[in-house]
Amino acid sequence: MSVLSEDREKIYELCKNYLSNRWTEISANDLIIKPITDGFINKLFYCSLPDNTDPDNGSVVLRFVENIGDNDPRNETHILAISTILSQLNISPKILGVFPNGTINEFINCRYFDGKDDLNPEAVALLAQKLAKLHSLDLPIPKTSKDMLHMFTNFFDPPLQESYLEGYVHNQIQNLQTFSTVNLIDELQWLTRTVPQVDSPVVMSHNDLNRRNILIKTDTNNNVSDVKDMYFIDFDFSGYASRGVDLGNYFSCWAQADIVGFDSGPFPNDHQMLTFIDAYISEMSRLSGDSYAKHAINSRDSLIKECKIRFVLYLGDKPKQKDRPHDKG
């Protein structure tokens, strides 16, 4: 995919002004630029010095923020604050420059977290540790959260419930086997009773922890079994939320072949969840003190239950994520 001349000039000026050194010694035409995005929010470009033999030091990623309209729920000031702090803590790639509508980030030779990694105890433990670090942070953004259950109940409002029982929706789903065996109103009432009982703590959450937002740093030979480090990206929807949001999100994709993580694979059993759960509890105890693990709400059983309940909530959003374009890189 070619790069427009105006984009090339803009990218060149940003690299020259923010990165200096060797980046000032070349022309715009010398700069190697490749679009690496199919996202609907972020526009990404890979940029490299010509004849660069060290991609980790001579390559960067430019992120341009796309305006998606007046109903955009994101707050770019909060996103930038989150991204900057997490980059300094090695939870996300380093930010090398900040400009009005985007950032310059370090390039990392990496791949996406995938289903095979769920069966690799080293990768799972590292993911749990990184997530625990994120969840333990106190960031300078609003601490209020809007629970997914609240969004569900707002969406499945009385008019839609009436349509589901005897109107247009009822007629449309008559021949669908799954809908013929469940009552969605009963299911929602069960969730409404059960979610508050879980009492999931509010923590700093990613809120979109799908596989395309988890990068595994690899060696230069792209050895898929080598996990040198791990990073989270894309904090457009990050903020304070129930701890189980990220936990349920992760396990919803467990060991599935689909990169987006939405196929017919089974949900892990309790024993299979323990590699992640134990590593998470251990890291949270290291960060917060030994008393963390002594609270019942932070026990194995409590976290497993939390994961399962939040997984059910998360399923309601998965079909939308399946069709949503994602950023690469």
Secondary structure, 3 states (H helix, E strand, C coil): CCCCHHHHHHHHHHHHHHHCHHHHCCCCCCCEEEECECCCCEEEEEEECCCCCCHHHHEEEEEEECCCCCCCCCCHHHHHHHHHHHHHCCCCCCEEEEECCEEEEECCCEEECCHHHHHCHHHHHHHHHHHHHHHCCCCCCCCCCCCHHHHHHHHCCHHHHHHHHHCHHHHHCCCCHHHHHCCHHHHHHHHHHHHHHHCCCEEEECCCCCHHHEEEECCCCCCCCCCCEEEECCCCCCEEEEHHHHHHHHHHCCCCCCCCCCCCCCCCCHHHHHHHHHHHHHHHHHHHCHHHHHCHHHCHHHHHHHHHHHHHHHHCCHHHHHHCCCECC
